[in-house]
Amino acid sequence: MQFINEQEWQALPESAQKNVYDFFLFIKQRYNQSINSKQQAELSAFSNHSANNINEWLDDKEDDVWK
C-alpha cells in the first residue's frame, strides 16, 4: 500500500486536498455501510434461526440431552 507523503500532499492545491478528503469520507462511509449491512444480515439470520428453535430450547427433553 502506498501513502501520500507530506511533501506531495502540501504540493496539491487546497481544493484538491479537499476533494481527496471528501472522497476518503465517501469511501469510509460506503465501507462502514457494507460492514453494517453484513453484520445486520448475520444478526437477522441468527435471530431467525434462534426464533425457530425457541420451542425446542424450552422443551424439557432438550435438558435431558445435555445431562
C-alpha positions in Angstrom: 0.0 0.0 0.0 1.3 3.4 -0.9 0.7 6.5 1.2 0.7 10.2 0.2 3.8 11.7 1.8 3.5 15.2 3.3 5.5 16.9 0.6 3.2 15.5 -2.1 0.1 16.4 -0.1 1.4 20.0 0.5 2.0 20.4 -3.2 -1.6 19.8 -4.0 -3.9 22.9 -4.2 -6.2 23.2 -1.2 -9.2 22.4 -3.4 -7.6 19.1 -4.5 -6.8 18.3 -0.8 -10.5 18.8 0.0 -11.5 16.6 -2.9 -9.3 13.8 -1.7 -10.5 14.2 1.8 -14.2 14.2 0.6 -13.5 11.0 -1.4 -11.9 9.4 1.6 -15.0 10.2 3.7 -17.2 8.8 0.9 -15.3 5.5 0.8 -15.2 5.2 4.5 -19.0 5.7 4.8 -19.6 3.2 2.0 -17.3 0.7 3.7 -19.0 1.1 7.1 -22.4 0.7 5.5 -21.4 -2.5 3.8 -19.9 -3.8 7.1 -23.1 -2.8 9.0 -25.3 -4.4 6.3 -23.3 -7.6 6.6 -23.5 -7.6 10.4 -27.2 -6.8 10.3 -27.8 -9.7 7.9 -25.8 -12.1 10.1 -27.7 -10.9 13.2 -31.0 -11.3 11.4 -30.1 -14.8 10.2 -29.1 -15.7 13.7 -32.2 -14.2 15.2 -34.4 -16.0 12.8 -32.6 -19.3 13.5 -32.9 -18.7 17.2 -36.6 -17.9 17.0 -37.2 -21.1 15.0 -35.6 -23.2 17.8 -37.1 -21.5 20.8 -39.7 -24.2 21.3 -37.0 -26.9 21.2 -34.9 -24.9 23.7 -37.9 -24.6 26.1 -38.7 -28.3 25.9 -37.5 -30.3 28.9 -36.4 -33.1 26.5 -33.6 -30.7 25.4 -32.3 -30.5 29.0 -32.2 -34.3 29.2 -29.9 -34.5 26.2 -27.3 -32.3 28.0 -27.3 -34.2 31.3 
